[in-house]
Amino acid sequence: MSTTEMKLVVVGAAGRMGQTLIRMVHGMDGVRLHAAVERPGSPFIGRDAGEIAGLGPIGIAVTDKPLEAFVEAEGVLDFTSPAGTVEFAGLAAQARIVHVIGTTGCGADDDAKIRAAARHARIVKSGNMSLGVNLLGVLTEKAARALGPAGWDIEILEMHHKHKVDAPSGTALLLGEAAAKGRSIALSENSVRVRDGHTGARPQGAIGFATLRGGSVIGEHSVILAGEGEQVTLSHSATDRSIFARGAVTAALWARDQKPGFYSMLDVLGLD
């Protein structure tokens, strides 16, 4: 078990989650900010990362050279974009460090490249880094298994702020995968993402998704299990973005002493 402070890099440092991660790393025991990375051409290059995050000067200038930052660090915290995350996974593999991924919207090709990088990096990837949401996923799987598809319909409702670019959210998909696992089915073959016009009756066994966007909502998720004459609702509300940052740092500290591989927050939290 390592006893020195873990040196972490925050990529996408000027974004909302990047700033939150910088503040979290600065305030948590056992870790320290080693570098802050932004994309080439960003107006934040050269600026103090602490000032960007509202901490005041901390003596770390934002850089656009991730590999240089990674090779001297022990881990990277990444809530950027699918293309950026794939690039950072490759660099984390070269540096053989921890890569914690909270990025959502990754496609199958992206995931394949990330898993390939996990041969050399210790990668923790999750659609949501919070303890509460991962517990909700476990409960969703158990409920879906216990109730079964006959007579019970599953709908996943999510709402996020108006700036979110992917839908359904990574968390909604995490919950959908949990429900599908409980039913021993493939989510890709049993999900309903859009309803419009004369859709006909709801197919038995389908897992439906409803997406709402507006305002500054950080994250609201509900799993509705609807039966004849009764309904069970499991829900989670995120009121502070710091829950995701705290989970990401916790994941990095856990992965520090693991072998190279691909892990989830369920592994980190011992819920799998």
C-alpha positions in Angstrom: 0.0 0.0 0.0 1.5 3.3 -1.1 1.9 5.9 1.6 3.1 8.9 -0.4 0.7 11.4 -2.0 -0.5 10.2 -5.4 0.4 12.6 -8.2 -2.6 13.2 -10.3 -3.2 15.0 -13.6 -6.5 16.7 -14.5 -7.3 16.8 -18.2 -10.0 19.1 -19.5 -8.9 21.4 -16.7 -10.9 24.5 -17.6 -14.3 22.7 -18.0 -16.9 22.5 -15.2 -15.8 19.0 -14.2 -12.1 19.9 -14.6 -12.4 22.8 -12.2 -14.3 20.6 -9.7 -11.6 17.9 -10.0 -8.8 20.5 -9.3 -10.6 21.7 -6.2 -11.2 18.1 -5.0 -7.6 17.0 -5.5 -6.4 20.2 -3.8 -8.6 19.5 -0.8 -8.3 15.7 -0.3 -5.7 13.8 1.7 -3.4 11.3 -0.1 -3.3 13.1 -3.4 -1.9 16.2 -5.0 -2.2 18.0 -8.3 0.8 17.3 -10.5 -0.5 18.9 -13.7 -3.5 20.4 -15.5 -4.0 19.8 -19.2 -6.1 21.6 -21.8 -6.4 21.1 -25.6 -3.9 22.9 -27.9 -5.1 26.4 -28.7 -7.1 26.7 -25.5 -7.0 30.3 -24.1 -6.2 28.8 -20.7 -2.8 27.4 -21.7 -0.2 29.0 -19.3 -2.7 30.2 -16.8 -2.5 29.0 -13.2 -4.8 26.0 -12.7 -5.8 27.1 -9.2 -6.9 30.5 -10.4 -9.1 28.9 -13.1 -10.7 26.6 -10.5 -11.3 29.5 -8.0 -8.6 28.5 -5.5 -6.2 31.3 -6.1 -2.6 30.6 -7.4 -1.2 27.1 -6.7 1.9 27.3 -8.9 0.7 24.8 -11.6 0.4 26.3 -15.1 -2.1 24.6 -17.5 -0.3 22.8 -20.3 -1.2 21.3 -23.7 1.4 18.5 -23.5 -0.4 15.5 -21.8 2.3 12.9 -22.3 4.9 15.1 -20.7 2.6 15.4 -17.7 1.6 11.7 -17.6 5.2 10.3 -17.5 5.9 12.0 -14.2 2.5 11.4 -12.7 0.7 8.3 -11.2 -2.8 8.9 -12.5 -5.1 11.0 -14.7 -8.6 12.1 -14.1 -10.6 12.4 -17.3 -14.2 13.7 -17.8 -13.5 15.1 -21.4 -14.9 13.8 -24.7 -14.8 10.3 -26.3 -12.1 11.3 -28.8 -10.0 12.9 -26.1 -10.5 10.0 -23.7 -9.3 7.5 -26.4 -6.2 9.6 -26.9 -5.5 9.9 -23.2 -6.0 6.2 -22.7 -3.3 5.5 -25.2 -0.9 8.0 -23.5 -1.8 6.5 -20.0 -0.9 3.1 -21.4 2.5 4.5 -22.6 3.1 6.0 -19.2 1.7 2.9 -17.4 -0.3 4.9 -15.0 -3.9 5.0 -13.6 -6.6 6.4 -15.9 -9.9 7.2 -14.3 -12.6 7.8 -17.0 -15.9 9.6 -16.2 -16.4 10.5 -19.9 -19.8 9.5 -21.3 -21.0 9.0 -24.9 -18.2 6.6 -25.9 -19.1 4.3 -28.8 -18.1 0.6 -29.3 -15.0 1.5 -31.2 -13.9 3.9 -28.4 -14.5 1.3 -25.8 -12.5 -1.3 -27.7 -9.5 1.1 -27.9 -9.9 2.0 -24.2 -9.9 -1.7 -23.2 -6.8 -2.3 -25.4 -5.0 0.4 -23.5 -5.9 -1.4 -20.2 -3.3 -4.0 -21.1 -0.7 -1.5 -19.8 -2.8 1.1 -17.9 -5.0 0.7 -14.8 -8.3 2.0 -16.2 -11.4 2.7 -14.1 -14.3 3.7 -16.3 -17.9 4.3 -15.2 -20.9 6.2 -16.5 -21.2 7.7 -13.0 -18.6 7.9 -10.3 -20.9 8.5 -7.3 -21.4 5.9 -4.6 -25.1 6.5 -4.6 -25.6 5.9 -8.3 -23.5 2.7 -8.3 -25.6 1.4 -5.3 -28.7 2.3 -7.4 -27.3 0.2 -10.2 -26.9 -2.8 -7.9 -30.5 -2.3 -6.5 -31.8 -2.0 -10.1 -30.2 -5.3 -11.1 -31.6 -7.1 -8.1 -35.1 -5.6 -8.6 -35.1 -6.6 -12.3 -34.0 -10.1 -11.5 -36.5 -10.5 -8.7 -39.6 -9.2 -10.5 -38.8 -10.6 -14.0 -40.1 -9.3 -17.3 -43.6 -10.9 -17.2 -46.0 -8.2 -15.9 -43.2 -5.7 -15.0 -42.1 -2.9 -17.4 -38.9 -0.9 -16.8 -38.5 2.7 -17.7 -35.5 4.9 -17.0 -36.0 8.6 -16.7 -33.2 11.1 -16.6 -32.8 14.9 -16.6 -29.7 17.0 -16.9 -28.7 20.6 -17.6 -29.2 22.1 -21.0 -25.5 22.0 -21.9 -25.2 18.1 -21.8 -24.4 16.8 -25.3 -25.1 13.1 -25.1 -28.4 11.2 -24.5 -29.3 9.0 -22.8 -26.8 9.9 -20.1 -24.0 7.6 -19.2 -25.7 7.0 -15.9 -29.0 6.1 -17.6 -27.2 3.6 -19.7 -25.4 2.2 -16.6 -28.8 1.7 -15.0 -30.2 0.2 -18.2 -27.2 -2.3 -18.4 -27.9 -3.2 -14.7 -31.6 -3.9 -15.5 -30.7 -5.9 -18.5 -28.1 -7.9 -16.5 -30.8 -8.7 -13.9 -33.0 -10.0 -16.7 -30.1 -11.8 -18.4 -30.7 -10.0 -21.7 -28.7 -7.7 -23.9 -29.6 -4.0 -23.5 -28.7 -3.3 -27.1 -31.4 -5.6 -28.4 -34.1 -4.6 -25.8 -33.9 -0.8 -25.4 -36.4 1.7 -26.6 -34.8 5.2 -26.9 -37.4 7.2 -28.9 -41.2 7.1 -29.0 -43.0 9.3 -31.5 -46.2 8.8 -33.5 -48.3 5.7 -33.5 -45.9 3.3 -31.8 -48.2 0.4 -31.0 -48.3 -1.4 -27.6 -45.2 -1.5 -25.5 -43.1 -4.7 -26.2 -42.8 -7.1 -23.2 -39.3 -7.1 -21.8 -38.3 -3.8 -23.3 -36.3 -1.3 -21.3 -37.4 2.3 -22.1 -35.4 5.5 -21.8 -36.8 9.0 -21.4 -34.5 12.0 -21.6 -35.1 15.5 -20.3 -32.8 18.5 -20.7 -33.0 22.0 -19.1 -31.7 24.6 -16.8 -28.8 23.7 -14.5 -29.9 20.3 -13.3 -26.7 18.3 -12.3 -28.4 14.9 -12.6 -31.7 13.2 -11.8 -32.3 9.5 -12.4 -35.2 7.2 -11.8 -35.8 3.6 -12.6 -39.5 2.9 -12.7 -40.7 -0.8 -12.5 -44.3 -0.7 -13.4 -46.6 -3.6 -12.8 -50.3 -4.2 -12.9 -51.7 -2.2 -10.0 -48.4 -1.3 -8.5 -45.2 0.6 -9.2 -41.7 0.6 -7.7 -39.4 3.6 -8.2 -35.7 3.7 -7.4 -34.2 7.1 -7.8 -31.0 9.2 -7.2 -30.6 13.0 -7.2 -27.2 14.7 -7.6 -27.1 18.2 -6.1 -23.4 18.8 -6.2 -20.9 17.9 -9.0 -18.3 17.3 -6.4 -19.7 13.8 -5.7 -18.4 12.7 -9.1 -15.0 14.3 -8.4 -14.7 12.6 -5.0 -15.6 9.3 -6.5 -12.9 9.7 -9.3 -10.2 10.5 -6.8 -11.3 7.5 -4.6 -11.1 5.3 -7.8 -7.6 6.6 -8.6 -6.3 5.8 -5.1 -7.8 2.3 -5.3 -6.4 1.6 -8.7 -2.9 2.7 -7.7 -2.2 -0.7 -6.2 -4.0 -2.8 -8.8 -2.6 -4.7 -11.8 -3.1 -3.2 -15.3 -6.6 -3.9 -16.4 -10.1 -2.5 -17.0 -12.2 -1.9 -13.9 -15.5 -0.2 -12.9 -16.7 1.7 -9.9 -18.3 -1.5 -8.7 -14.8 -3.0 -8.3 -13.7 0.1 -6.5 -16.6 0.1 -4.1 -16.6 -3.7 -3.6 -20.2 -3.9 -4.9 -19.6 -6.3 -7.8 
